[in-house]
Amino acid sequence: MSITDPYLYSASTASGPANRLFAVTPSDTQSLPFVTTGLYVGGAGDLAVLDRATGQTVVLRAVPAGSVLPIRVARVLATGTTATDIVGLA
């Protein structure tokens, strides 16, 4: 049985559903494969990210487990990140 995708030819938007989901391994040197439209945090903790627009490091403190953050980032940094099970949404 084939699966029908009613959104196959719809334009992607930053506020729409993610088209790509990928595991995030925090790194101080490697950018993510895609700029995100959001991050899912599975395990509570701090999340250090590189702001896509300014290049500045921003630390989001005490992010609860199960949070979906609607943020566009190019990198999740290892230094300062204690949150776990992070999934990129793009």
DOGU-734699 format. One record per atom (N, C-alpha, C): residue number from 1; residue in three letters; chain; atom name; y, x, z. Coordinates in steps of 0.05 Angstrom, whole numbers, always signed. Example, Ala and Ser with C-alpha at 12.3 -4.5 7.8 and 13.67 -1.06 7.14 Angstrom:
REM DOGU-734699
<rec resi="1" resn="ALA" chain="A" name="N" north="-114" east="+264" up="+156"/>
<rec resi="1" resn="ALA" chain="A" name="CA" north="-90" east="+246" up="+156"/>
<rec resi="1" resn="ALA" chain="A" name="C" north="-66" east="+264" up="+156"/>
<rec resi="2" resn="SER" chain="A" name="N" north="-45" east="+257" up="+142"/>
<rec resi="2" resn="SER" chain="A" name="CA" north="-21" east="+273" up="+143"/>
<rec resi="2" resn="SER" chain="A" name="C" north="+1" east="+258" up="+157"/>
REM end
This chain:
REM DOGU-734699
<rec resi="1" resn="MET" chain="A" name="N" north="-24" east="+17" up="+0"/>
<rec resi="1" resn="MET" chain="A" name="CA" north="+0" east="+0" up="+0"/>
<rec resi="1" resn="MET" chain="A" name="C" north="+25" east="+18" up="+0"/>
<rec resi="2" resn="SER" chain="A" name="N" north="+43" east="+13" up="-19"/>
<rec resi="2" resn="SER" chain="A" name="CA" north="+67" east="+29" up="-19"/>
<rec resi="2" resn="SER" chain="A" name="C" north="+88" east="+17" up="-1"/>
<rec resi="3" resn="ILE" chain="A" name="N" north="+106" east="+33" up="+8"/>
<rec resi="3" resn="ILE" chain="A" name="CA" north="+127" east="+24" up="+26"/>
<rec resi="3" resn="ILE" chain="A" name="C" north="+153" east="+20" up="+10"/>
<rec resi="4" resn="THR" chain="A" name="N" north="+166" east="-2" up="+14"/>
<rec resi="4" resn="THR" chain="A" name="CA" north="+191" east="-8" up="+0"/>
<rec resi="4" resn="THR" chain="A" name="C" north="+214" east="+2" up="+17"/>
<rec resi="5" resn="ASP" chain="A" name="N" north="+232" east="+16" up="+4"/>
<rec resi="5" resn="ASP" chain="A" name="CA" north="+256" east="+26" up="+17"/>
<rec resi="5" resn="ASP" chain="A" name="C" north="+280" east="+12" up="+5"/>
<rec resi="6" resn="PRO" chain="A" name="N" north="+291" east="-9" up="+19"/>
<rec resi="6" resn="PRO" chain="A" name="CA" north="+313" east="-23" up="+8"/>
<rec resi="6" resn="PRO" chain="A" name="C" north="+339" east="-7" up="+7"/>
<rec resi="7" resn="TYR" chain="A" name="N" north="+339" east="+16" up="+20"/>
<rec resi="7" resn="TYR" chain="A" name="CA" north="+364" east="+32" up="+21"/>
<rec resi="7" resn="TYR" chain="A" name="C" north="+362" east="+57" up="+4"/>
<rec resi="8" resn="LEU" chain="A" name="N" north="+341" east="+58" up="-12"/>
<rec resi="8" resn="LEU" chain="A" name="CA" north="+337" east="+82" up="-29"/>
<rec resi="8" resn="LEU" chain="A" name="C" north="+361" east="+90" up="-45"/>
<rec resi="9" resn="TYR" chain="A" name="N" north="+375" east="+71" up="-56"/>
<rec resi="9" resn="TYR" chain="A" name="CA" north="+398" east="+78" up="-74"/>
<rec resi="9" resn="TYR" chain="A" name="C" north="+425" east="+73" up="-61"/>
<rec resi="10" resn="SER" chain="A" name="N" north="+425" east="+69" up="-34"/>
<rec resi="10" resn="SER" chain="A" name="CA" north="+450" east="+65" up="-20"/>
<rec resi="10" resn="SER" chain="A" name="C" north="+463" east="+92" up="-14"/>
<rec resi="11" resn="ALA" chain="A" name="N" north="+489" east="+93" up="-14"/>
<rec resi="11" resn="ALA" chain="A" name="CA" north="+503" east="+118" up="-7"/>
<rec resi="11" resn="ALA" chain="A" name="C" north="+501" east="+124" up="+23"/>
<rec resi="12" resn="SER" chain="A" name="N" north="+497" east="+149" up="+30"/>
<rec resi="12" resn="SER" chain="A" name="CA" north="+496" east="+157" up="+58"/>
<rec resi="12" resn="SER" chain="A" name="C" north="+524" east="+158" up="+69"/>
<rec resi="13" resn="THR" chain="A" name="N" north="+526" east="+150" up="+95"/>
<rec resi="13" resn="THR" chain="A" name="CA" north="+552" east="+152" up="+109"/>
<rec resi="13" resn="THR" chain="A" name="C" north="+547" east="+165" up="+136"/>
<rec resi="14" resn="ALA" chain="A" name="N" north="+568" east="+176" up="+148"/>
<rec resi="14" resn="ALA" chain="A" name="CA" north="+566" east="+188" up="+174"/>
<rec resi="14" resn="ALA" chain="A" name="C" north="+558" east="+168" up="+195"/>
<rec resi="15" resn="SER" chain="A" name="N" north="+566" east="+143" up="+192"/>
<rec resi="15" resn="SER" chain="A" name="CA" north="+560" east="+123" up="+212"/>
<rec resi="15" resn="SER" chain="A" name="C" north="+534" east="+107" up="+206"/>
<rec resi="16" resn="GLY" chain="A" name="N" north="+523" east="+113" up="+183"/>
<rec resi="16" resn="GLY" chain="A" name="CA" north="+498" east="+98" up="+176"/>
<rec resi="16" resn="GLY" chain="A" name="C" north="+474" east="+112" up="+188"/>
<rec resi="17" resn="PRO" chain="A" name="N" north="+450" east="+101" up="+182"/>
<rec resi="17" resn="PRO" chain="A" name="CA" north="+426" east="+113" up="+192"/>
<rec resi="17" resn="PRO" chain="A" name="C" north="+422" east="+141" up="+180"/>
<rec resi="18" resn="ALA" chain="A" name="N" north="+409" east="+158" up="+196"/>
<rec resi="18" resn="ALA" chain="A" name="CA" north="+403" east="+185" up="+187"/>
<rec resi="18" resn="ALA" chain="A" name="C" north="+383" east="+185" up="+165"/>
<rec resi="19" resn="ASN" chain="A" name="N" north="+386" east="+203" up="+145"/>
<rec resi="19" resn="ASN" chain="A" name="CA" north="+367" east="+206" up="+124"/>
<rec resi="19" resn="ASN" chain="A" name="C" north="+348" east="+229" up="+129"/>
<rec resi="20" resn="ARG" chain="A" name="N" north="+356" east="+246" up="+147"/>
<rec resi="20" resn="ARG" chain="A" name="CA" north="+339" east="+270" up="+154"/>
<rec resi="20" resn="ARG" chain="A" name="C" north="+338" east="+272" up="+184"/>
<rec resi="21" resn="LEU" chain="A" name="N" north="+314" east="+278" up="+194"/>
<rec resi="21" resn="LEU" chain="A" name="CA" north="+310" east="+284" up="+222"/>
<rec resi="21" resn="LEU" chain="A" name="C" north="+296" east="+312" up="+223"/>
<rec resi="22" resn="PHE" chain="A" name="N" north="+306" east="+329" up="+241"/>
<rec resi="22" resn="PHE" chain="A" name="CA" north="+294" east="+356" up="+242"/>
<rec resi="22" resn="PHE" chain="A" name="C" north="+296" east="+367" up="+270"/>
<rec resi="23" resn="ALA" chain="A" name="N" north="+275" east="+382" up="+278"/>
<rec resi="23" resn="ALA" chain="A" name="CA" north="+275" east="+394" up="+304"/>
<rec resi="23" resn="ALA" chain="A" name="C" north="+297" east="+416" up="+305"/>
<rec resi="24" resn="VAL" chain="A" name="N" north="+310" east="+417" up="+327"/>
<rec resi="24" resn="VAL" chain="A" name="CA" north="+332" east="+437" up="+331"/>
<rec resi="24" resn="VAL" chain="A" name="C" north="+322" east="+459" up="+350"/>
<rec resi="25" resn="THR" chain="A" name="N" north="+323" east="+483" up="+340"/>
<rec resi="25" resn="THR" chain="A" name="CA" north="+318" east="+506" up="+357"/>
<rec resi="25" resn="THR" chain="A" name="C" north="+345" east="+520" up="+362"/>
<rec resi="26" resn="PRO" chain="A" name="N" north="+355" east="+518" up="+387"/>
<rec resi="26" resn="PRO" chain="A" name="CA" north="+381" east="+531" up="+392"/>
<rec resi="26" resn="PRO" chain="A" name="C" north="+382" east="+560" up="+384"/>
<rec resi="27" resn="SER" chain="A" name="N" north="+403" east="+569" up="+372"/>
<rec resi="27" resn="SER" chain="A" name="CA" north="+406" east="+597" up="+363"/>
<rec resi="27" resn="SER" chain="A" name="C" north="+436" east="+604" up="+364"/>
<rec resi="28" resn="ASP" chain="A" name="N" north="+442" east="+628" up="+373"/>
<rec resi="28" resn="ASP" chain="A" name="CA" north="+469" east="+638" up="+373"/>
<rec resi="28" resn="ASP" chain="A" name="C" north="+477" east="+648" up="+345"/>
<rec resi="29" resn="THR" chain="A" name="N" north="+458" east="+652" up="+327"/>
<rec resi="29" resn="THR" chain="A" name="CA" north="+464" east="+664" up="+301"/>
<rec resi="29" resn="THR" chain="A" name="C" north="+457" east="+647" up="+277"/>
<rec resi="30" resn="GLN" chain="A" name="N" north="+438" east="+629" up="+280"/>
<rec resi="30" resn="GLN" chain="A" name="CA" north="+428" east="+614" up="+257"/>
<rec resi="30" resn="GLN" chain="A" name="C" north="+440" east="+585" up="+257"/>
<rec resi="31" resn="SER" chain="A" name="N" north="+452" east="+578" up="+235"/>
<rec resi="31" resn="SER" chain="A" name="CA" north="+463" east="+550" up="+232"/>
<rec resi="31" resn="SER" chain="A" name="C" north="+440" east="+531" up="+227"/>
<rec resi="32" resn="LEU" chain="A" name="N" north="+445" east="+506" up="+231"/>
<rec resi="32" resn="LEU" chain="A" name="CA" north="+425" east="+485" up="+226"/>
<rec resi="32" resn="LEU" chain="A" name="C" north="+421" east="+482" up="+196"/>
<rec resi="33" resn="PRO" chain="A" name="N" north="+399" east="+471" up="+187"/>
<rec resi="33" resn="PRO" chain="A" name="CA" north="+395" east="+467" up="+158"/>
<rec resi="33" resn="PRO" chain="A" name="C" north="+415" east="+447" up="+145"/>
<rec resi="34" resn="PHE" chain="A" name="N" north="+425" east="+429" up="+162"/>
<rec resi="34" resn="PHE" chain="A" name="CA" north="+444" east="+409" up="+153"/>
<rec resi="34" resn="PHE" chain="A" name="C" north="+465" east="+406" up="+175"/>
<rec resi="35" resn="VAL" chain="A" name="N" north="+490" east="+400" up="+167"/>
<rec resi="35" resn="VAL" chain="A" name="CA" north="+510" east="+392" up="+187"/>
<rec resi="35" resn="VAL" chain="A" name="C" north="+501" east="+364" up="+196"/>
<rec resi="36" resn="THR" chain="A" name="N" north="+501" east="+360" up="+222"/>
<rec resi="36" resn="THR" chain="A" name="CA" north="+490" east="+335" up="+233"/>
<rec resi="36" resn="THR" chain="A" name="C" north="+510" east="+312" up="+232"/>
<rec resi="37" resn="THR" chain="A" name="N" north="+500" east="+288" up="+233"/>
<rec resi="37" resn="THR" chain="A" name="CA" north="+516" east="+265" up="+239"/>
<rec resi="37" resn="THR" chain="A" name="C" north="+511" east="+256" up="+268"/>
<rec resi="38" resn="GLY" chain="A" name="N" north="+492" east="+269" up="+281"/>
<rec resi="38" resn="GLY" chain="A" name="CA" north="+486" east="+264" up="+309"/>
<rec resi="38" resn="GLY" chain="A" name="C" north="+464" east="+282" up="+319"/>
<rec resi="39" resn="LEU" chain="A" name="N" north="+461" east="+283" up="+345"/>
<rec resi="39" resn="LEU" chain="A" name="CA" north="+439" east="+297" up="+358"/>
<rec resi="39" resn="LEU" chain="A" name="C" north="+426" east="+279" up="+378"/>
<rec resi="40" resn="TYR" chain="A" name="N" north="+399" east="+280" up="+378"/>
<rec resi="40" resn="TYR" chain="A" name="CA" north="+384" east="+266" up="+399"/>
<rec resi="40" resn="TYR" chain="A" name="C" north="+375" east="+287" up="+419"/>
<rec resi="41" resn="VAL" chain="A" name="N" north="+379" east="+281" up="+445"/>
<rec resi="41" resn="VAL" chain="A" name="CA" north="+372" east="+300" up="+466"/>
<rec resi="41" resn="VAL" chain="A" name="C" north="+349" east="+287" up="+482"/>
<rec resi="42" resn="GLY" chain="A" name="N" north="+325" east="+299" up="+480"/>
<rec resi="42" resn="GLY" chain="A" name="CA" north="+302" east="+288" up="+493"/>
<rec resi="42" resn="GLY" chain="A" name="C" north="+300" east="+295" up="+523"/>
<rec resi="43" resn="GLY" chain="A" name="N" north="+308" east="+320" up="+529"/>
<rec resi="43" resn="GLY" chain="A" name="CA" north="+307" east="+330" up="+557"/>
<rec resi="43" resn="GLY" chain="A" name="C" north="+335" east="+336" up="+567"/>
<rec resi="44" resn="ALA" chain="A" name="N" north="+342" east="+325" up="+590"/>
<rec resi="44" resn="ALA" chain="A" name="CA" north="+369" east="+328" up="+601"/>
<rec resi="44" resn="ALA" chain="A" name="C" north="+378" east="+357" up="+604"/>
<rec resi="45" resn="GLY" chain="A" name="N" north="+404" east="+361" up="+602"/>
<rec resi="45" resn="GLY" chain="A" name="CA" north="+415" east="+387" up="+607"/>
<rec resi="45" resn="GLY" chain="A" name="C" north="+442" east="+391" up="+593"/>
<rec resi="46" resn="ASP" chain="A" name="N" north="+452" east="+415" up="+592"/>
<rec resi="46" resn="ASP" chain="A" name="CA" north="+476" east="+422" up="+579"/>
<rec resi="46" resn="ASP" chain="A" name="C" north="+470" east="+427" up="+549"/>
<rec resi="47" resn="LEU" chain="A" name="N" north="+490" east="+422" up="+532"/>
<rec resi="47" resn="LEU" chain="A" name="CA" north="+487" east="+426" up="+504"/>
<rec resi="47" resn="LEU" chain="A" name="C" north="+511" east="+441" up="+493"/>
<rec resi="48" resn="ALA" chain="A" name="N" north="+507" east="+466" up="+485"/>
<rec resi="48" resn="ALA" chain="A" name="CA" north="+528" east="+482" up="+474"/>
<rec resi="48" resn="ALA" chain="A" name="C" north="+527" east="+481" up="+443"/>
<rec resi="49" resn="VAL" chain="A" name="N" north="+549" east="+473" up="+431"/>
<rec resi="49" resn="VAL" chain="A" name="CA" north="+549" east="+470" up="+402"/>
<rec resi="49" resn="VAL" chain="A" name="C" north="+573" east="+485" up="+390"/>
<rec resi="50" resn="LEU" chain="A" name="N" north="+571" east="+491" up="+365"/>
<rec resi="50" resn="LEU" chain="A" name="CA" north="+593" east="+503" up="+350"/>
<rec resi="50" resn="LEU" chain="A" name="C" north="+607" east="+481" up="+335"/>
<rec resi="51" resn="ASP" chain="A" name="N" north="+632" east="+476" up="+342"/>
<rec resi="51" resn="ASP" chain="A" name="CA" north="+648" east="+455" up="+328"/>
<rec resi="51" resn="ASP" chain="A" name="C" north="+651" east="+462" up="+299"/>
<rec resi="52" resn="ARG" chain="A" name="N" north="+643" east="+444" up="+282"/>
<rec resi="52" resn="ARG" chain="A" name="CA" north="+642" east="+449" up="+253"/>
<rec resi="52" resn="ARG" chain="A" name="C" north="+670" east="+454" up="+242"/>
<rec resi="53" resn="ALA" chain="A" name="N" north="+690" east="+440" up="+253"/>
<rec resi="53" resn="ALA" chain="A" name="CA" north="+717" east="+442" up="+242"/>
<rec resi="53" resn="ALA" chain="A" name="C" north="+732" east="+466" up="+252"/>
<rec resi="54" resn="THR" chain="A" name="N" north="+730" east="+472" up="+278"/>
<rec resi="54" resn="THR" chain="A" name="CA" north="+746" east="+493" up="+290"/>
<rec resi="54" resn="THR" chain="A" name="C" north="+731" east="+520" up="+294"/>
<rec resi="55" resn="GLY" chain="A" name="N" north="+705" east="+519" up="+294"/>
<rec resi="55" resn="GLY" chain="A" name="CA" north="+689" east="+543" up="+299"/>
<rec resi="55" resn="GLY" chain="A" name="C" north="+688" east="+550" up="+328"/>
<rec resi="56" resn="GLN" chain="A" name="N" north="+699" east="+533" up="+345"/>
<rec resi="56" resn="GLN" chain="A" name="CA" north="+699" east="+537" up="+374"/>
<rec resi="56" resn="GLN" chain="A" name="C" north="+673" east="+528" up="+387"/>
<rec resi="57" resn="THR" chain="A" name="N" north="+665" east="+541" up="+409"/>
<rec resi="57" resn="THR" chain="A" name="CA" north="+642" east="+532" up="+424"/>
<rec resi="57" resn="THR" chain="A" name="C" north="+651" east="+510" up="+443"/>
<rec resi="58" resn="VAL" chain="A" name="N" north="+635" east="+489" up="+444"/>
<rec resi="58" resn="VAL" chain="A" name="CA" north="+640" east="+467" up="+462"/>
<rec resi="58" resn="VAL" chain="A" name="C" north="+614" east="+462" up="+477"/>
<rec resi="59" resn="VAL" chain="A" name="N" north="+617" east="+459" up="+504"/>
<rec resi="59" resn="VAL" chain="A" name="CA" north="+593" east="+454" up="+520"/>
<rec resi="59" resn="VAL" chain="A" name="C" north="+595" east="+425" up="+531"/>
<rec resi="60" resn="LEU" chain="A" name="N" north="+575" east="+409" up="+524"/>
<rec resi="60" resn="LEU" chain="A" name="CA" north="+573" east="+382" up="+535"/>
<rec resi="60" resn="LEU" chain="A" name="C" north="+556" east="+384" up="+559"/>
<rec resi="61" resn="ARG" chain="A" name="N" north="+566" east="+378" up="+582"/>
<rec resi="61" resn="ARG" chain="A" name="CA" north="+552" east="+382" up="+608"/>
<rec resi="61" resn="ARG" chain="A" name="C" north="+536" east="+357" up="+615"/>
<rec resi="62" resn="ALA" chain="A" name="N" north="+513" east="+362" up="+627"/>
<rec resi="62" resn="ALA" chain="A" name="CA" north="+495" east="+342" up="+639"/>
<rec resi="62" resn="ALA" chain="A" name="C" north="+490" east="+319" up="+620"/>
<rec resi="63" resn="VAL" chain="A" name="N" north="+481" east="+325" up="+596"/>
<rec resi="63" resn="VAL" chain="A" name="CA" north="+474" east="+304" up="+576"/>
<rec resi="63" resn="VAL" chain="A" name="C" north="+447" east="+292" up="+586"/>
<rec resi="64" resn="PRO" chain="A" name="N" north="+447" east="+265" up="+590"/>
<rec resi="64" resn="PRO" chain="A" name="CA" north="+422" east="+253" up="+599"/>
<rec resi="64" resn="PRO" chain="A" name="C" north="+400" east="+253" up="+578"/>
<rec resi="65" resn="ALA" chain="A" name="N" north="+375" east="+253" up="+588"/>
<rec resi="65" resn="ALA" chain="A" name="CA" north="+352" east="+251" up="+570"/>
<rec resi="65" resn="ALA" chain="A" name="C" north="+354" east="+225" up="+554"/>
<rec resi="66" resn="GLY" chain="A" name="N" north="+347" east="+226" up="+529"/>
<rec resi="66" resn="GLY" chain="A" name="CA" north="+346" east="+202" up="+512"/>
<rec resi="66" resn="GLY" chain="A" name="C" north="+373" east="+196" up="+500"/>
<rec resi="67" resn="SER" chain="A" name="N" north="+393" east="+214" up="+503"/>
<rec resi="67" resn="SER" chain="A" name="CA" north="+419" east="+209" up="+491"/>
<rec resi="67" resn="SER" chain="A" name="C" north="+420" east="+214" up="+461"/>
<rec resi="68" resn="VAL" chain="A" name="N" north="+435" east="+198" up="+447"/>
<rec resi="68" resn="VAL" chain="A" name="CA" north="+441" east="+203" up="+419"/>
<rec resi="68" resn="VAL" chain="A" name="C" north="+472" east="+207" up="+418"/>
<rec resi="69" resn="LEU" chain="A" name="N" north="+479" east="+231" up="+410"/>
<rec resi="69" resn="LEU" chain="A" name="CA" north="+508" east="+239" up="+409"/>
<rec resi="69" resn="LEU" chain="A" name="C" north="+517" east="+238" up="+380"/>
<rec resi="70" resn="PRO" chain="A" name="N" north="+537" east="+222" up="+373"/>
<rec resi="70" resn="PRO" chain="A" name="CA" north="+546" east="+220" up="+346"/>
<rec resi="70" resn="PRO" chain="A" name="C" north="+566" east="+243" up="+340"/>
<rec resi="71" resn="ILE" chain="A" name="N" north="+555" east="+267" up="+337"/>
<rec resi="71" resn="ILE" chain="A" name="CA" north="+572" east="+290" up="+333"/>
<rec resi="71" resn="ILE" chain="A" name="C" north="+563" east="+306" up="+308"/>
<rec resi="72" resn="ARG" chain="A" name="N" north="+583" east="+317" up="+294"/>
<rec resi="72" resn="ARG" chain="A" name="CA" north="+578" east="+333" up="+270"/>
<rec resi="72" resn="ARG" chain="A" name="C" north="+580" east="+362" up="+279"/>
<rec resi="73" resn="VAL" chain="A" name="N" north="+558" east="+376" up="+279"/>
<rec resi="73" resn="VAL" chain="A" name="CA" north="+557" east="+404" up="+286"/>
<rec resi="73" resn="VAL" chain="A" name="C" north="+541" east="+420" up="+266"/>
<rec resi="74" resn="ALA" chain="A" name="N" north="+547" east="+446" up="+264"/>
<rec resi="74" resn="ALA" chain="A" name="CA" north="+533" east="+464" up="+246"/>
<rec resi="74" resn="ALA" chain="A" name="C" north="+513" east="+481" up="+261"/>
<rec resi="75" resn="ARG" chain="A" name="N" north="+516" east="+483" up="+288"/>
<rec resi="75" resn="ARG" chain="A" name="CA" north="+498" east="+501" up="+303"/>
<rec resi="75" resn="ARG" chain="A" name="C" north="+497" east="+491" up="+332"/>
<rec resi="76" resn="VAL" chain="A" name="N" north="+472" east="+492" up="+343"/>
<rec resi="76" resn="VAL" chain="A" name="CA" north="+468" east="+487" up="+371"/>
<rec resi="76" resn="VAL" chain="A" name="C" north="+462" east="+515" up="+382"/>
<rec resi="77" resn="LEU" chain="A" name="N" north="+478" east="+524" up="+401"/>
<rec resi="77" resn="LEU" chain="A" name="CA" north="+476" east="+551" up="+411"/>
<rec resi="77" resn="LEU" chain="A" name="C" north="+455" east="+553" up="+433"/>
<rec resi="78" resn="ALA" chain="A" name="N" north="+441" east="+576" up="+433"/>
<rec resi="78" resn="ALA" chain="A" name="CA" north="+421" east="+582" up="+454"/>
<rec resi="78" resn="ALA" chain="A" name="C" north="+435" east="+587" up="+480"/>
<rec resi="79" resn="THR" chain="A" name="N" north="+457" east="+603" up="+479"/>
<rec resi="79" resn="THR" chain="A" name="CA" north="+472" east="+610" up="+503"/>
<rec resi="79" resn="THR" chain="A" name="C" north="+487" east="+585" up="+512"/>
<rec resi="80" resn="GLY" chain="A" name="N" north="+481" east="+576" up="+536"/>
<rec resi="80" resn="GLY" chain="A" name="CA" north="+494" east="+552" up="+547"/>
<rec resi="80" resn="GLY" chain="A" name="C" north="+479" east="+526" up="+543"/>
<rec resi="81" resn="THR" chain="A" name="N" north="+458" east="+526" up="+527"/>
<rec resi="81" resn="THR" chain="A" name="CA" north="+442" east="+502" up="+523"/>
<rec resi="81" resn="THR" chain="A" name="C" north="+418" east="+502" up="+542"/>
<rec resi="82" resn="THR" chain="A" name="N" north="+416" east="+482" up="+559"/>
<rec resi="82" resn="THR" chain="A" name="CA" north="+393" east="+478" up="+576"/>
<rec resi="82" resn="THR" chain="A" name="C" north="+378" east="+453" up="+569"/>
<rec resi="83" resn="ALA" chain="A" name="N" north="+390" east="+435" up="+553"/>
<rec resi="83" resn="ALA" chain="A" name="CA" north="+377" east="+411" up="+543"/>
<rec resi="83" resn="ALA" chain="A" name="C" north="+353" east="+419" up="+526"/>
<rec resi="84" resn="THR" chain="A" name="N" north="+333" east="+401" up="+525"/>
<rec resi="84" resn="THR" chain="A" name="CA" north="+309" east="+407" up="+509"/>
<rec resi="84" resn="THR" chain="A" name="C" north="+302" east="+384" up="+491"/>
<rec resi="85" resn="ASP" chain="A" name="N" north="+283" east="+389" up="+474"/>
<rec resi="85" resn="ASP" chain="A" name="CA" north="+273" east="+368" up="+455"/>
<rec resi="85" resn="ASP" chain="A" name="C" north="+296" east="+356" up="+439"/>
<rec resi="86" resn="ILE" chain="A" name="N" north="+311" east="+374" up="+426"/>
<rec resi="86" resn="ILE" chain="A" name="CA" north="+335" east="+365" up="+411"/>
<rec resi="86" resn="ILE" chain="A" name="C" north="+327" east="+360" up="+382"/>
<rec resi="87" resn="VAL" chain="A" name="N" north="+336" east="+338" up="+371"/>
<rec resi="87" resn="VAL" chain="A" name="CA" north="+330" east="+330" up="+344"/>
<rec resi="87" resn="VAL" chain="A" name="C" north="+357" east="+326" up="+329"/>
<rec resi="88" resn="GLY" chain="A" name="N" north="+359" east="+339" up="+306"/>
<rec resi="88" resn="GLY" chain="A" name="CA" north="+383" east="+336" up="+289"/>
<rec resi="88" resn="GLY" chain="A" name="C" north="+380" east="+311" up="+272"/>
<rec resi="89" resn="LEU" chain="A" name="N" north="+402" east="+297" up="+269"/>
<rec resi="89" resn="LEU" chain="A" name="CA" north="+404" east="+273" up="+252"/>
<rec resi="89" resn="LEU" chain="A" name="C" north="+424" east="+279" up="+229"/>
<rec resi="90" resn="ALA" chain="A" name="N" north="+415" east="+276" up="+205"/>
<rec resi="90" resn="ALA" chain="A" name="CA" north="+434" east="+282" up="+183"/>
<rec resi="90" resn="ALA" chain="A" name="C" north="+429" east="+263" up="+160"/>
REM end
